[in-house]
Amino acid sequence: MGLRGPLERAEHAVEMLDRPAPLADLTQCLADVARLNAMFGGTRITLLEVKRLIASVPAGRAVTVLDVGTGGGDIPRALVRWARRAGRSIRVFALDRDPQTLEIAARRLVAYPEIVLVRGDAVALPVRPASIDVVLSALTLHHLQPEQAVEHLAEMDAAARLGFVLNDLIRSRLAYAAVWVATRLFTRNRMSRHDGPLSVRRAYVPAEVRQLCEKAGLFDARLRVHGPLMRQCAVRRKRPGRPG
């Protein structure tokens, strides 16, 4: 496969992660997602943006974070580990719509009482408006069709007091090739090998993410592209004293 030219979005493809799967396969796939997310910098990028948003919160006040589409809970775990080192009080609500995924996450989060698991949908968040300091979404956007993606962005923005962080893959031939190689080198799991490259084909390019933000009415969302990591991060910081 050549590395130049546009890569058409696999709009109607379905990842194995989005269908019922054997517990052993799903458990290993979620572990692979966490490992590759850390290896290629996705976790670090998300944490950096969250820390920027909560920098204005007084040290003595607990910070609340909602992680939408938490999977195995690797981002909440990283957030809590950072907060413990920094001496910050934090409560993370880890949301996923799949009960089996939440069961797997629960086994991994036993040592993290700061994390609360919640079952819910990315396009209909079960929280009150402006009730969470920071809402984040990592590797969730590409699972959604454009109409759902716009709803997802609007829901995140409505729930957040300080702002939101959205981190996802960038669709490109180079990213596809890199993920294909990584999933062959670092895992033998059939779900990971199928879903990893397909996730890139289902992802949006930065121009499309900007359009999705604009359709959600979020014209001041900032989009940062992390080229070597093949990631993009959309962040909206809300102005103090204003709900939107």
N, C-alpha and C positions, 0 to 999 in steps of 0.2 A: 504493500500500500504506500503510495506517495505521501509526503508530508506537507504538500502545498495544496492550496485551494480550499474552498469551504467544505465543511462536513455537514451534510443535511441532518437535521434533527430527527431522531427516531421517535416521532411523536406518539405513535400508538404501540410501541414495544412495551412489554411488561417484564419487569425484573422478577426473578424468583423470590426475592425478599418481599415482594408485594403480594405473594400468593402463599397459601398454606404450605408449610415445609416441615420435614422431619426435624425433631428437636435437635438432634446432634448436628445436622447440617446448619441449622439456623444459629446455634450456639457458636460454632466455629466461624461462620460468616461474620457475625457481629464482632468477634474477637479480631478477625482480619481487618474489618473496617476500622476498628480502634487503632490497630497497629499501623496500618498504612496512613491513617489520618495523622498520627504522631510522626511517622517517618517522613512524610512529605510536607509537614509544617502546618497542616490544617488546624490542628488543635492550638498551636502557638499563635496563629493569626487570630483565631476567635478570642482567645484569652486576652491578647493585647488590646483588641477593640473593646471588650467588656471592661477591662481595667481603666481604659480611657474614659468610658462613660460614667463609671462610678467614682472617679477621682474626686468629685466634688462632694460626695457623701461624707458627713462627719465620721471620724474614726469610731466613735462610740455607738453609732447607729447600725443596726443589722441591715445588710443588703439583701434584697430579694431578686432572684433570677429565675426565669422560666425558660427551659430548654425544650423547644418544640421538635418532636421527632427524635427523641433522645437515643433510640436504639439500645445499645448495651450500657449507656450511661457514662461513656468515657469522658465527654466534655464536663458534665457535672463533677465527676471525680477529680478532674484536673483543676476545676475551679475551687473545690473545697480544699484540696492540698495547698493551692496557692494561698487561700484565705487563712489557713492554719499557720502557714509560715509567716504571713504578713500580720498576724494578730487581728484579723478582721472577722467580725461575726457575719455569717452568710447563711441564707436558706435558699436552696435550689429546688425548684419544682421541675421534675423530669417527666415530660409528657410524651406518650406514644399511644397510637390507636390500637396496636396489636397486643392482646393479653399475653400471648406466649412470649413476645419480646420483653414485656414488662416482668414476667416471671424470671427470665434469664437475667435481666438487669438487677432484680431484687437480690439474687444470689451474689452478685458482684458488689453490691452496695451495703452489705451487712455492717461493715466498719465505718459507714458514713451516715450517721444519724442526721446530718444537716440536709440530706437529700430526701425529698418526698416524691414518690412515684405517683403519677396521675394518668388515668386513661382518658384520652380525648383526641379530637381531630384538629389537624393543623389549620383548617378553614373555618372552624367554629370553636374557638378557644373557650374553655369553661372557667373563665375568670372575669371579674368586673373590670370596666374601663379604668385605666390608669392605676391599677392595683399592684403592679409589679414594677420594680425599678428598671430592670433590663430584660428584654425578651430576646432570645437568640434562636437561630435556626442554622444548623450545620448539616450539609448534605441532604437537605429535605426538599429544596426547591425543585430539583430536577425530577422528582417523583410526581410533580404536579403539572397538569395541563395549564396553558396560559390563563384561562379564566379562574381556575383554582389558585394559581400563583398570585394573581392580583388580590383575591380574597385573603390569601395567606398573609401577604404584606400588610393589608389594611387591618387584619385582626391583630397582628403583632404590634403595629403602631398604636392601635387603640388601647391595648392592654398595658403598654409601657408608660411609666412616668418619666424616665430619663431618655429613653431611646431604645432602638433595636439594632441587632447585629445579624446579618444574614451572610453566611459563608457557603459557597458552593463551587463545584467544578466549572471549568470553562470548556466548551465544546470546540475541539480542534483535532486535526489529524495527529499532531505531535502529542497532545495529551492522551489520545486514544492509544497510540503506540506505546507510550510510557506506562500507562496503566495495564495494558495487555502484558507487557514484559514483567512488570512487578507482580502481577497476579500469577504468573507462571513460575517466577523465581521464589516467591515467599509463601505460597500456599498451595495445597493440593485439593482444597475444598471446591467442589463443583459449583456451588452457589457463588462463591467469590470470583471464580474464573469466568463465570457467565455474566454476573452483574457488574463487575468492575468496569470492563470496557463498555458495556451497554450504558452504564451511568454517564459516561462521557458523551455518548451519542445522544442521550436524552437531555443533557445539560443545555443551558442557554449561553449565548455569547454575551459579552458586556452590553452591546447596543440593545439587545433584547431585554436584558435586566433593567436597563434605564427606562425602556418603554413600559415595562411592567410596573415599575415604581410610579411613573407618571400616570398610568391608568388608575393606580390606587390613590392618586392625589398627593403623592409624596415627591413633590418637585425638588425639594431641598435635600433629598437623600444623597449621600456621597458614595460614589462607587470607586473602589480602589482595586486595581488589578495587580496580582502578585505573579508576574510572568514566569519566573523560573519554577514556581510551585504550581503553576497552572490553576490558580485559585482566584476567585473574585469575592470581594466583600462589600456588601451594601450596608451603609450605616446611616441612621438618622438620629441626630441628637436634638432633643426637644429643648426649646428655650425655657428658662426658668419662669414659672408663673403662668405658662400657657399650656393648655392640654394638648395642643397639636402643632 
